[in-house]
Amino acid sequence: MITNKKKFFSEILKAILKLIIAGVFIGILKKYDAIVAVILIIRIIHHVNKTILVPKNNKNWVLLFGMFLIAIIGVSGEYWAVSNGYWEYHEVERELPLWLPFAWMLAFHFLYELEGRLIPILKNKTSKNKIILAILLALILPAFGEVITIYLGVWTYYWPYQILGVPLYAFISLVFVHMLVYTILHFVCKKYKIEDIVFN
């Protein structure tokens, strides 16, 4: 299934290292959600500049649309869950920390970029293999990042059936949200004939 295993595992290890850094960063600064939000916004501006403003061709508006879409869906789900007592953020003055929508946006960007580097080294770049890759990454990597932040006291889940503090429902929800946005973007790319290695 993979043409270059060394590159594949190198990309996965780099992704895990990035998640550890991000998780520790949020964990250490959890009391200062406004500062975290500003830093994440700066990171998003950097990505937007690199993928949309600077390139003369191939401006990736689809990725930006996906980032906003997942932020809306993700924060809506978080508001519903926190309001119903399914999980709780700690050491912030409000129900949801200010950095939350930007973390969703960057998580989407993170998975998109990783898939963009992994898809070229798949033996068969079929839609089925891309979907399997997307599901596996969305199932494992965001949950790994959550484990770090949970153990650093950023939030607590109250749903049952937990693995290292992350409940089964959260695994399912993370995959559902990411695949919902991927499906929407697949149809957007198809309708407007946009070439994208991840979405078509």
Secondary structure, 3 states (H helix, E strand, C coil): CECCHHHHHHHHHHHHHHHHHHHHHHHHCCCCHHHHHHHHHHHHHHHHHHHHHCCCCCCCHHHHHHHHHHHHHHHHHHHHHHHCCCEEECCCCCCCCCCHHHHHHHHHHHHHHHHHHHHHHECCCCHHHHHHHHHHHHHHHHHHHHHHHHHCCCEEECCCCEECCEEHHHHHHHHHHHHHHHHHHHHHHHHCCCCCCCCC
